[in-house]
Amino acid sequence: MGMGIGPSGGGPSAEMNVTPLIDVLLVLLIIFMVVIATPRNKGFAAEIPQPSDSNHIVTPETTVVLQVARGGDDQLSLRLNQEAIQFELLRGRLEEIYKMRATKVIFLSADPELAFEDIASVIDATKKAVPEMQVGLMTAKGR
């Protein structure tokens, strides 16, 4: 039981009723706790290249580069390690190359004027050939 100051008559009181405010505060606290506790959506995992050791030298035999450009008749022109290859034969050639390799990494160098759909179709073909393949995209600076 609390003590009141002022007239004890039944008239209006100047005291603030804080009970509803405490209820609102508790509801807000619960909402914030739930929002913070829920796991965040994650995007694709990005593997950032790390500086190589001086002992590990990448040789041309271990690096596979697939170059994509626009050829004649509005067709894609593909070069696998500087060797021209047709799009239809790409899957079989990649399966042959990566059959005995432990690291399944390919670097894709594409002409900047190509449409995204063309590049995506080449990436899709490499993934169909070797499902565990990691595709690295080369920029103009990395060429």
Secondary structure as GFF3:
##gff-version 3
##sequence-region A 1 143
A	DSSP	alpha_helix	19	37	.	.	.	ID=ss1
A	DSSP	beta_strand	65	70	.	.	.	ID=ss2
A	DSSP	three_ten_helix	72	74	.	.	.	ID=ss3
A	DSSP	beta_strand	76	80	.	.	.	ID=ss4
A	DSSP	beta_strand	83	85	.	.	.	ID=ss5
A	DSSP	alpha_helix	87	98	.	.	.	ID=ss6
A	DSSP	beta_strand	105	110	.	.	.	ID=ss7
A	DSSP	alpha_helix	116	129	.	.	.	ID=ss8
A	DSSP	beta_strand	134	138	.	.	.	ID=ss9
A	DSSP	three_ten_helix	140	142	.	.	.	ID=ss10
###
